[in-house]
Amino acid sequence: MVERALLVRICKDKREQDEAISLLEELGELVRTLGVEVIDSSLVMTRQFHRKFLCGTGKAEEIVQLANAHECDCIVFDNIFLPSQQREWEELADLCVIDREEVILDIFSKRAHTKEARLQVDLAKMQYSLPRLTRMWGHLDREGGSGGGGGKGGGASRGMGEQQVEVDRRLARTRIDQCKRELAEVRKQRDTRRKEREKQGTPTAAIAGYTNAGKSTLLNQLSGSDVMAKDMLFATLDTTTRAIELPDGQPLLITDTVGFVRNLPHRLVEAFKATLEESVLADFIIHVLDASSPEVHEFYKTTIEVLDELGAGDKPIITVLNKTDLLNDPVILAGLEVAFPNTLAINAKDGIGMEELLAKCSEVLADRVQVKVYKIPQSRGDLSGLLHNDAKVIDTNYEGNDVLIKAIVPASIAGKLERFVQSDSEAS
C-alpha cells in the first residue's frame, strides 16, 4: 500500500512566499522519489517561529486536521526540525512526522551504491538519529506510566525505556566512529588513486549542477559510457570518472558529482564533501543548468554557493544550458543567454552541442598542450616511445637517421624533448 503524505512549509516572511511555494514543489518531487503519494500541500504563514511547533498551536491543530481529513499516513515538513519539535508534532498528530533532512537522507540511502557513498549515508543517518533516539523508545515509558501495577512495576518499565535509549546511543556512537574510520581508509585509497592520476599529468573536469539537470546524461554523451541517468532527483550519488579525448588530442578525465538542492542540510554537505571535493581538485568545472526549469536562476545560485563553500568558486567554469529542446520559446533561451553570459546551449539527451562543448574544454586547457615537430635520432627509441605513449602523434616521417614526429604534447613532458624541437622554418 502506497503511503499518503501531506506536505507543509512554515514561513514567516511574506516576501519569501514565492520561493517557499517553489520549495514545497521541490519537496513534492523528493517525496515522490521515495514512492510516497503526495495528497496535498500547505504553506503556513506565521508572524514568528515558535519553539514548540514553529507555528502557533492553533495553526498546528489545523494542519493535523487537514492531514486526518485526507487520511494521510505522514506529514512531511519542508522545514528542518529540532528533535524536540519533531516529538511534539508526532504527539499532537499521532502520525509519522518527518522533515526535509530525513527525506533527503532516505533518498540518499536508496541511491548509494559504492562503499564510500554508503558509508557517507550511514554516517549522516546516525548523526541525524542520535538526538532523536528517545522518540523511538518513548512507548516503553508510556506503557510503564499507564500500567498502574505499583511503584516497582511502573518504575521498572520506565527504566526499560531509559536503558534502551542509552544502549542505542552507545551503539550509534560506536557506529559513527566506525564509519569515520572506514571513510578515512576509503578516502586514503582514493587519494592514492588521484595522486597516480596527477603523476600522469592528465587534466580533470568535474560536472556539477543542480540535481536532475542532466549531468549523468552529459557524461554518457561525452564518454560513451552508461552511467545511470533518469529523470528523478538524486538518480545517482556515486562519483563516476570517465576518460575522453579532446579535439586537440589531449586526454581529459571527467567526473560526474552528486547534484545539489536548495536547503541541503549542512551535515549532508559535510558527509558528502569527499564526493564533492572532486569539484575542488578538478582543473575546471562544467556547470550544467536545466534551461527548461522556471527555477534555473535559483538553481544557478545554489550551485555557485555550494562550490564557493567547498573552495571551488575560483575555478574556471564552463556553464551549459541543457534541455533546450524543452524550451518552446526562443525568447526565453535568448534571455537565459543574456543572464548567463559565455554559456553554451546544448541538448545532452540527443547529443546536440557536444562538439562545441569539447572545443570549449580544449580552450580552457590550451596552455596545457603544444603542437611541436621533433627531430629525434632513430637510436633514441625511448623518446619516440615517450611521444607515442604520453602525447598524440599527428604525423611521422623519416629523414636520414632521424625521425620527424609532429605531435600534440602535454606540458608535463615538453621539457624532456625541448632540444629536439624543430623551428617553424625547419618544420615546414
N, C-alpha and C positions, 0 to 999 in steps of 0.2 A: 504493500500500500504506500502510495506516494505521500510524503509529509506535506502539510499545508502551512504556509508561513505568512504572517503579517509583517510588513517592513515599516520601520519607524525611524525618523530622524528628528531629533530635538534641536531646535535652533533658536537663538535669542536675538539675532541681528537681522532685521528685515532686508537690509542691503545685501545679505548673503543668500536671499531666498532662491534666486535662480540657480546659483551654484549648488545649494542644498538639494533642490529638485533633481539636478543632474547627478549628484552623488547618490541619491536614492535610486535612480535608474541604473547606475553602475552597480549598486548593491544588489539590485534585482538580477543583473547578469551574473554576478558572483554566486548568488544563492541558486540560480537555475543550473549553474555549472555543477553544483553538488547533487542535482537531481531532485531538488525541492520545488514544489509548485508555489508560486507567488500568488496569493489570493487578493491582496490589496496592499496599498502603501499609504502612509500618513505622515505629512510634515507637520510637526507640532511646534508652534511658536510659544516661547516663554520669555517673560521680562528679564529673568535672571536664572542661572543654573542653581538648582537646589541640591543639597548634599545627599538626600535620600534617593530620589528618583531622577535627578537632573531637572525635571519639571515639577510643578506642584502636585499635591496628592489628588486633587480633582481631575487634572489632566491625565494623570496616571490611571485613574479608575476608568476614565473614558476610553483609553487605549485598550485596557483589559476587556471592557465591554464589547469593543469593536472586534477584538480577536475571538471572543466567545461567540459573537453573532455570526461570524464566518466559520465557526467550528475549526479554528486553527490549532495546529499541534505545537506551534512555537511562535515566538515573537523575535524578530531579528532587528537589532538596532544598528544604525549606521554610526552611532557614537561609540567611543571607547569607554567602557565602564571600569570603575574600581570593583574589586571583588565584593565589597560590602554592598555596592549598588546593585550588582547582579543578583545577590542573595535577596535583597529587598524586593526586586521585581519578581523573582520566582515565587516568593512567599505570597505576594499580592495576587499574581496571576494564576498560580498553581499550574503553570505551564513551563516548558523549556524556554529559557530566555538567553540568547547569545548576542554578542556584539560583533562589530566588523572584524576585529582581530581574530576571533575564533573562527569565523567563516573563512578567512584567508588561510589560516593555519590548516583547516580541514582540507582545503583545496590543495595546498602545498603537500600535505600528507599523501594525497591520492596521486599527485603528479610526479613526485620524486622517484627516480629510478636508480641513479648511481649511488654508490656508497656515501660519497660526500654530501650529496643533496639530502639523502635520508638522515644522515647524522645532523645536518643543519636543521632539518624539520624537527627531529626528535628533541634537539636542544631547545629550540624555540617553544615547542609544545610543553616541555617540562617546566621551563621558566614561567610560562603563562599559567600553568596549572598549579604550581606550588602554593601561591597565596590563596587559591580557590579550593583547596582540598577539604576545608571544613564543610562546604556545601554538599560534598559527595557523601559525607557520613552523618549529616545532621539528623537523618531519620532515626539513627540509633538513640540519640539524645531525646528526641520527641517521644519515641516508644517508651523510653525509661521514665519520662515525666508523666506519661498517661497511664502507666501500668498500675499504680496505686498499690503495689504489693509490699508496702512497708518501706521504712527508710533504707534498710540494707539493700533490698532489691532495686529500688529506684536509683540509689547511688551507684550500684554496680553497673546498671545499664548505661547510666550517663558516662561512667568511667570507660566503658567499652568503646563508646564513640570517640572520646578524647584520646584513648590509647591507640585506636586505629588511625586517627589523624597523625599522631606522632610517628607511628610506624611508616605510614605513607610518605610523610615529609622526609624521613631519613632515606627511604628508598628513592624518592625523587632527587634529593641532593646527591646521592650516590650515582644515579643515572646521569645527572647533569655533569658531574666531574668526569665520569667515564666518557660521555660524548665529547667533552672538551679535549680529553687526552687523545681519543681516536681521531678527532678532527685535526688536531695538531700534527698527528702522524700522516694523515692523508694529505694535508697541506704541504708537509715536508716533501712527500713523494712528488706532488705536483710542482713544487718549486724546483726540484731536481730536473724534472722533465722540461720545465720552462727554461732553466739555465742551459740545457742542451740545445734548445731552440735558439737561444740568444748567441751561443757559441757559433752556430751556423750562420748567424747574421741575417736570418730571414725576417723581413718586416711583418708586422701583425696589425690587423684591424679588428675592432670589436663592433658588432652590430648591436645598437642599443635603441631603446624606444619604449613607448607605452605598450602594455600587453595587448595582444591581438592586432598590432599594427601591420603584421606581415613579415616579421623578422626571420622566422624559420623558412617561410616560403622564399624569401630573398636569398637566404643561404643555399637553399636547394637549387635555385636557378643559377646562381653564380658558380656553384661547385659540382652540380650534377649529382648531389647526394640525396638521401631520402629521409632527412630529419622530419619527425612528426610535425605536421603543420595543419592545424584545424582552426575553424572559426569559433574559438572559445577563449575565455580569459585563462591565462596561465596554462596553455596547452602543453608546454614543456618547461621544466625548471632546470634541466641539466645543461651545463655548459658543453657546447659542441664546437670543435675546431676542424676546419677543412682547409686543405692546401689547394690553391689555384695558381694559374699563371696569368700575369697581366699582359696587355698588348705589347709592351716593350720587352717582354721576355722575363721580367722579374717575377720571382715567386712571391706569393703572399699567403699568409695564414689568416683566415677569417674565423672569428669566434662569435657565435650567437649567445647572447646573455639573457638572463631572466628578465621578463617585462616588468615595467613599473606601473603602479597605480597611485592615484591620489590618496593621501592619508595612509600610506603604508606604515603600519606600526613600527616604531623605531627598533624594537627588538628584532623584527624581521629584517630590517636593513642591516643590523649588526650580524644576525645569523647568516645572512647571505652575502656578506662582504667578500668572502672567499670566491664566490661566483662572480660578483660584480667587479672585483678588483681586476678582472681581465680588461675592463674598460680603462683602468688606471695605467696598466702596464702596456697597453697597445700603443702603436705609433700614431694611430689616428682612429677616429670613431665615425661609423656610418649611422647617422641618426634617422630612423625610419618613422615617418608620420603617416597616419591614416587620413589621407586628404578628404575622404568621404564623411568623416565624423564632424558633426557640428561643434564638438569639443576640442578640435585639433589645436587651438591656441592654448587651452589649459593643459593638454597632453604635452605639448612642447615645453611649457613652463615647468611641469612636473619633472620631466626627464632631465632638463638642464639643472634644476635644483638638486636632484639626486646626484648627478655627475659632479656638480660643484662640491657637494657634501663628501663625496668619495675622493676628491682631489684630482678629478679628471677634467675639470672645467676648462683648463687651458690647452687641452689637446686640439689639434686640427680636427674639424668636424665637417663631414660631407652630409648635408641634410637632403633627404629624398622624400618626395611626396608620393606615397604609394596609394594603390587602389583608385587611381584616377579614372579607371573605367566605370566606376560607380558614380562619377560626377556627370550629371546631365547638363549642367550649366557652365559653359566656358568662362563666363564672367567670374564665377566663384573660384575657378582654378587660377585665373589671372590675378584675382585678389590675393590668393594664397602665395603666389609667386612674388607679389609685391611685399607682403607681410614677412615672408621668409626669403630674403634675397640669396642669390647664389645657390638655389636649390635645383634639384633635378626631378622632373615629373616622370614617374615610372608606373608600370603595372607588373609587379613581380609574378603574379599568377600566370600571366601569358608571356612573360619574358621580355616585355617591352621596356626599352630604356637601359638594358643591361650593358650594351656596348658603350654608351655614354658614361655610365657609372664606372665601368672598368677603366675608361680613359681618364676619368677624374681621379681615380685611385693612383694611376700612373703619374699624374701631375703632382699629387701630394708627395709622392716618393721620388720625384725627379732627381733630387740631389743624391739619392742612394745608388744610382746607376750611371754608367758612362758607356758610350759606344766607341770602341777603340779597335785599331788594327795592330796586331802584334807580329813581329818578325822573329820567330823562335827557331834556333838551331834544331835540326831533327834529332840531335843527340840529347836534347832536353825534353824527353818524353814526359817527365814529371810535370813540366809547365803546361804542355799541351793537355795533359790529363786534368790538371787543375782547372783549365778553362772549360773543358767538356763537362766536368763534374759540378763546378760551382758557378758557371756563367752560362749564358745562352749563345752558342756559336751560330753565327749567321752565315758565314762563308769560309771555306778553306781552300787555299791554293798553295802550290809548291814553286819555289824559286831556288834552283841550285840545291844546296844542302839545308835550306831554311824552309820553314812552314809559315805561310801568311794566313793568320787567323783573324777574322773580323768577328767581334763578339760584344754582347751587352754584358758589362762587367759590374758586379756589385762593389761598392766601396770597400768592403771587407777584404777583398783580395787584390784590389787595383795596385796597391803599393808593392806587392811582391813581383809584379810584372812591369813596373814603370820603365825600366831601362830597355825593354824590348818594344816599347810603343813606337809606331811609325808616325812621323809628322803627317799633316794633311796632304802636303805635296807629294811625299813619298807614297802614301797610301793610294793616291789617285793614279 
